[in-house]
């Protein structure tokens, strides 16, 4: 009270002086903010520096970076896969990929992964990906699905594709509104019945919906419980490691974690339940091999899923946030095309249509932030625009419906006057229209979500490559270079910005398929373009119709592209200087590998 009284007296007696001091402070803060993003230039050597920083903190045994708690931070994986793509045969390039693959595999097998219902929890409280904070966030699902898809495209390992599907199937089942938008999150806590002596009363507990006692598993699975429990590390007294359960919520409870491989579990089963100590020399036979064990585990998971669905669910945050929906549209669209799954493309399309119909004011050309039982009043922030634009670009490259490219360009045309820093480059997080905001800032860290400017820079670079637009390209470069100081001091703070920088280092490839979109030959060429991990490319369709006409408005090369000898053809270009077109998928494969 005394402090408040002194402040009131000072304001009453020296209002003019205090106002002037306040204005001076705000001016000083603005100058400091300008210095943070001032003209500079990022050197290409920074890619190696960022790799070295990640390599120093990498956990070579458990994957991830640093110790507990461990967060997935997909932006780190995005950078490392692209660093590998630039240097695939070098030792650093190989090591970058190894860091990504080990991290993804450990996360898939760990308790942070929901083995029963799919998707990933927020983070692991320990260094082994075992005990999670059980909240599930939409932005994690979106970015992780894309990261697992990248790993599949690089390696061909179908386990990575299966995990990407696992995430998307969870989101489509549990986090998608009837209208097509994606919900925001599921809470960590959920009700747990207190007990028979206190029936009718309940309390909330962390992870209550997800954990299991041995009795519950035995009752549900019968004779299969022994094999299931071996594989997933189930213990009589619970399996939460010491120090991970400060509130005693997991006493006697098990957080499923794959403790053994399918091969080890098959050996365990074939020896009658005697845990193998090293190689046993016993081959699983008589229908009890690895395929049989995989079927047993899948059937067991389905039984537990049905039982779990009868429990009280965690609270669902059913806000539909534009930015996070943009990330999720990207994931569904990219996985749809790489795995040739039309149902995922339909899900991505419905979400984009939801945003256009419910979060976009056509008359004012304004994107809004969120929707819950109607559109909210808050207009979109910079990340809403950037993430939705990214989603629309990925949706265009998956569907080749020109309406999505047009919408992306429309939003970019609105984002720039609202958020662009014309003096220093980069994007402010808020508009300059609100007089209550004293200081407009820019995000300078890619964390659980990428920074707005990081995503926007890559969007601009992709749009420039699609439209052959020098102005968009210059804006992309200015955005990246606006963060030269931060990147030079701590490159691992902005890995997604370095993804954009990497894209801009060389002329991106334009892969243009000329042909009718419904033709099997056209589809085969497009599928080949989607199959490869080529981060520095755009994939376009010259369909001889509206799409090609629109692309050709700013691009003479695309206007001239056509089928060859009546057959769909692929043109592989840099700055739309194109190699001779090919009509055979194997020939396109050779061009993309060169």
N, C-alpha and C positions, 0 to 999 in steps of 0.2 A: 504493500500500500504506500509506503514511504517513497519508494522509487517512482511509482505512478504519480504521486502528488508532485514530486520534483519535476517530472516530465511535463505535467500539466501547467505548472507555474512557469517553466521555461518557455513553453509554447505561447503562453499568454503574454509574457513580458518581452520575449525576444523572437517573435514569430518570423520576422523578416530575416534575421541572422540565421536562424535554424533552416529556413527554406533555402537560403543561399548555400549553406553548408551541404544540405542534402543534394542540391543540384550539382555542386562541385564533385561530390562523391559519385553520383550517377555518371557524370561526364568522365571521371577517371576510370570507372568500371567499363564504360563503353570503349575508351581508348585501349584498355587492357584486352578487351574482347577482340578488338580489331587486330591487335598484335598477334593474337593466337592464330588467326587465319589471315595472314598477309601474303603478298605475292612471294612465291618461291618456286622451286622446281624439285621434284623428286628424282633422285638418281636411281638408275636401274639396279645398282648394287644393293639397294634396300631390300630387294626380294631375298637375297642371300642372308642379309642381316636378320630379317624376320624369321627365316627358317632356323638360323642358329639360335635365336632366342627360344623358339619352341623346342628345339632339340635339347637345350640345356634343362628345361623343366619337365621333359617327357618322362613318364613313369614306364620304364621298359618292361616291367613285370605285369602291371595291371592296366596299362593304357591310361590315357588322359594326361593332364598336365598339372603338375603340382600335387599337393597332398589333399587330405580331407579338409573341408567337404569338397566333393568333386562335382563340377557342373559340366554338362555336355558341350556347351559353347560351339555350336555347329559352324560359326564363322571361321574358327580356327581350321576346321577340317576342310572347309571350302578353299581356303588359301593353300593348304598343303597339297590337295589334289591337283590344283592348278600349277603349283610349283613343280610337282612331279611331271605333269603334262609338258611343261616347258623343258624339263631336263630328265626325260624318262630313263635314260641309260646311265646317268651319272650316279655316283655314290650318294650325294645329297638327295637327288631325285628319288632314288630307290628308298632311302631312309624315310623321306617325307611320306611316301605311300605306306611304308611299314607302320609308321606311327598312326596313320589314319585307320588302317585295317585292324590293328590290334585294339585300338580304342573302340571301334565299332563292334568288334566281336565280343570284347569284354562287357560292353554295355548290353548287348543282346542277351548274353548268358546271365547277367547280373540281376539283382533284385530290383534295380531301378526300372527294369523292363517288366511290364505286367504280362506274365506268361499265360495267364488265364484269359484275360479280356483284351489284350493288345494295347499298344501305345506305351509311352514312357512317362514315368513320374519326373518331378521337377529336378531333383539332384540327389546325390548320395551323401549321407552324413559321414560315411567312412571312406577310406581310400580304395575299397575293393568293389565299388558299385553294388554293394549288398543291401544296406538299409537305406531306403530312400526317405526323403520328405515326399509324402504320397500325393501331393497336389499334381494335377495334370493340366498343363497349359497348352492352348492351341498353337502358340507360336513355336513351342518346342516340337510338337508333332510335325508341323509343316517343314521346319528346317531339317529335322532328323530324317524324315522320309526322303528329302532331296539328297541328303548326304549318303544315305544307304543306296540310293539309286546311282549316284556317282561311283560308289565303290563297285557296284554290280557292273556298270558299263566299262570300268577300267579292267576288272578281273574276270568277268564272266561267271563269278561265283554266285550260284542261285540262292545261297543263304542270305546274301545281302538283299536280293530282290524280294525274298520271302519276308524279311523284316520290314521293308518299305510297304509291302502289301498289308502286313500286320497292323502297321500304324494307320494306314488309310482306311482299312476296314473298321478299326475302332472308331475313328473320327466320323465316318459315314453312319455308323450304327448309333453312337452315343452322343455325338456333339454336332449333329446337323439338324437344323430346324425343318419343320414340314415344308416351309417355303423355299428352302435351299441354302440359306445362310448358315455359317458355322458359329457355334457358341464359343465362349471364351475360355472356360476352365471348369474343372471339377475339384472341389475342396479336398484337402488331405484328411480331415476328420469326418467321421460318420457315426451315427448312433450305434450303441452296443447295449443289449439288454443287460441290466445289472445282475440278474440272477433270479432263481425261483423264489428266494425269500423276499425279493423286492420286485416281484413281477408287476408289469405295467409301468415301471419307471425305467428310464434309460439315461445314458450319459454319452457324450461324444468321446471318441478316442482316435488318436492318429492311426490311420491304416486299418481301422476295424473291418472295413469292407473287404480288405485284401489278404489278411493273414489267416493262418490255419493251425489248428491243433492236430496232433497225430491222431487223436480219436476221430476228429471230423474226416480226416483223409481215409482212415481205416474203414469207417462206416460207409463212406461214399464209394470206395474203390474195391473193397473186399480183397481178394487174393492179389490183385494188381497193385495194391498199396505199397507192397514191399519194393517192387521195382521202381515205382514212381518216386517213393521217398528216397531211394538211393540216388536216383538221377538228380532230384531237386533239393538234396541236402536237408531233408526233413529230420528233425531230432525230437526225442521225447520231451525234453525240457525247453524246447524252442531253440532257434538257431541264430538269434541276434547276437553278434559279437559283443564282448564286454566293452562298455563305454559308449555304446550306440543307443542305449535306451534309458536316458536319465529319469524318465517318469514311470518306468516299470510297465509300460503299455504292451510290451512284447513278451512278457514272462510266459513261458509255456506256448508261445505262438511261433509260427514259422513263416518267414518271408522267402518265397520260392526263389531259388537260385540254382542254375545248372552247375552242379558240382562235378559232374562226370560227363564225358562225351557219350554219344550214342554207342560207339564201339565198346567203351568201358562198361556201359550199362548192359549191353548185349552179353558181354562176358560174364558179368555178375549174374545175369538171369540164367545163362547156360550152365553155370556151376552150382545152381540150386540155391543161390542167395548168399554164397560165401564171397565177401568182397575180395577182389583180386589184389594181391600184393605184387605189383610189377606184372610183367607179361606172364600169362598163364599157360600159353601153348594150347589152350582149348579154343577151338573154332566154334562159334555159335552155329548150330545145325538144327535140323528137324523143325523148320519154321520158326525158330527162335533167334533168327539173325537180326541184323540191324533194321531191315525193313519192318520186321514184325514188332520190334521194340518201338520204332517210330509210330506205328499204328496204335500200339498200346498206350503210349504217352498221349497221342492226339485224342484218343477216346477218353482217357482219364481227364484230360484238360476240359473236354466238353462236358463231362459229368460234373466236374467242379464248377464250371461256368454256370450250369443250370442251377446248381445249389446256391451259388453266390448271388445269383440274380434275385433270390428270395430274401436276401438281407436288405436292411435299410441302406439306401445308396447315399454316397456323399452329395452334398449340395451342389447343384449345377448352376454355374454363373451363366445365365442364358442371354447375356448381352451379346450382340453381334457387332464386333468392332471392325471397321473398314480395313485398317492396316493389317490385322491378323488374318482377315479373310483373304486379303491379297496374297499373303504368304502361302495360305492353304490352297488357293487356286493354283499357284505355281506348282506346288507339290503334286496335286492331282493331275494337272495337265502334263507335267513332265513324265510322271510314272505311266500315265495312260498311253503315251506314244511309245516310250521305250519298251514297255511290256505288252503293247498291243492290246489294251483293255479298254474297250469302248465305254464300259460302265463308269470308269474313273473320269473319262472325258465328259460324260454326261453330268457327273457330279460337279466338275469344275465349271461347266457351262451354266448350270443352274445357279451356282453361287455368284457368278459374274452377272447373270441376269437379275438376281436378287439385289445386288449392289446398284445396278443401273436403275432398277425400278423403285427401290426403297431408300437408298442413301445418296441419291444424286438428284439435284434439282435442275432439270433440263432448262427451265426458263432463265434461271440465274446462273447456270453453269457452275454450281457449287457442290462439292462433295461434303457429306456430313460424316461425323465421327462414329456414331453408334446407333443401334436400333434395339429396342426392347418394347414390345407391345406398341410399336409405332416408332417413327424416327425421332431421335433426340434432337435437342435444339443446338447442340454444340457443332459448329462447323469443323471440317476436317483440319487436322494438323498436317505438317509437312510429311510425316511418316505415313499417314493415310494415303496421301497422293502417291508417294514414291512406291509403297508396297503394292498398292492396287495396280499401278502402271506396270510394275514387274509381273504381277499375275496375269495381266492382260497380254503382255508380250509373250509370255510362255503359253498362254491359251491360244493366241494366234498361231504360234509355231506348232501347236498340237492339232488345231482344227483347221487352220488356214481360212477361217471365216474372217473376211476383211473388216467386219464390223468391230472386232476386238482391237485390231490395229488402229482403226479410226478413233475408237474411244480412248485408247492409250495416248495418242497424239493430242486429243482434245484435252485430256487431263493434264498432260505435260504443258500445254499452252496456258492452262490456268495456274498450275503450280509455280511457274517461273515468275510471273508478276507478283504473286502473293508472298513467296518465300525466298527468292533468289537474292543474294548479296551481290549487287552489280559492281561494287567497288572491289571487293576482295575475293569473290567467288564462294561457292558453297551455298548451303541452304539453312536459313534460320528455321527453328522448330515451330515458330508461330508467326502469324502475319503481323504487319505493322499497324493494323487497324484498331487494336485495343489500346487505348490510352492508359489503362491500368497497368500495363506491362512496361516497366521502366527499362528493362534491358532484354533485348532479343539475343538469344544465345544459339550456338550450333553444337550439336552433339559431336564430340571428338573421341568417342570410344565405341567400338563394336563389342557389345556384351551379349546378354541373352538374346537381344534383338539387335540386328545391325543398325548402325547409325544411318539417319536419313540420307545424308550426303553420300555415303558409301553406296547405297542402293541407287540413288538418283544418278550418280556418275555412270554406273554401268547401264542404267536405262538409257541415258543420253547417248552413250557410245553405241548401244545396240540400235537405237532409233536412227542414229547417223549412218550406220552401216546399211540399214534397211532402206532409208530414204535418200542416201547419197547426199547428205546435208552437212555442209561445212560448218554452218553456224551451230548446229547441235554438237558436232564434234569438238568445236572450240570450247563450248560450254562444259562438255565432259572433262576436257583437259584442265580447264580453269578450276573446276570443282576439285579434282584430284590434287592439283598443285596448291590449292588453298590450305591444304593440311600438311604441306611439306615439313613445317617445323615439328609438328607432333610426330609425324612418321619418322623423321630423322632421329628424334630423341628416344622414341619407344615404338618401334615398328610393329611389335606384336599387339599393340593396343588397337590397331585399325586393320585387322586382316582382311575384312571385306572391302575396305578401300583399296587394299593392295590387289584384290581380285580385279577391281575396275582398272587399276593402273596396269596390271598384267594384260588385260584385254586391249588396252591402248598402246602397248609397246610395239606391236606389229600390226600390219594391215589385217583386219579380221577377214576370215573367209566368208564369202557369200555362196551358199549352195542353193541354186535355183533349179527346181524341177519344173519343166515345161510339159504340161499335159492335163488332161481332164481329171479332176479330183476323184471321180468315181472309177477310173480305169484301174484294173488290177496291176498293170505295168507301172502306172504312176504311183500307186500305193506301195509297190515293192521298192521303188527308188526312194520314196519318202521314208520308208521304214529303215532303209540302209542309212540314210542321213541321220535318223534318230538313234540308231543302234550304237554309234560310236560316242566316246567321251571326247568331245571337241569343244572345249569351253570358249574358244575364241572364234565362234562362227555364228552366223544367222542362217536359218533355213527358210526359204521362200518358195511360194508356188506361183508360177506363171500359168494361169488356168485358161488363158484365152478369153476371159470373161471379166466381170467387175473387178475381181481381185487384181489381175494383171493391169487392168486399166488404171486402177488407183495407184499401184506401185509405179507405173510408168509415168505418172504425172511429173515426178521429179527425177526420173531415171530412164534415160534413153536406152541404156543397155537392156533393161528388162522389157521395154516396149518391143524390142526387136527379137526377143527370144521366142522360139517356137519348137514344136516337135520336129524330129529328124526322120525323114522318110515315112511320115505317118505314125512314128513311134514316139512315146514319151521319152524325153531326154533330160539328162542332168548336166548343168553347167556349174563348174567349180571356179570361183573367181576370187580375186583380191582387188579391192577398190573397183570392182566390176570390170577388171581386165581378166577375161575368162579364157580358160583352156578349151580345147575343142570339146564339144559336147559328146557325151556317151549315152548309149541307150541300154547297156547291159549292166545289171547290178554288180557283177564281179568287176567290171571295169571301173565303176564308181567306187567300189571298195578299195581298189588300188590307188585311185586318185586321192581318196581321203587318208590313206595310210602314208602317202608320200609327204 
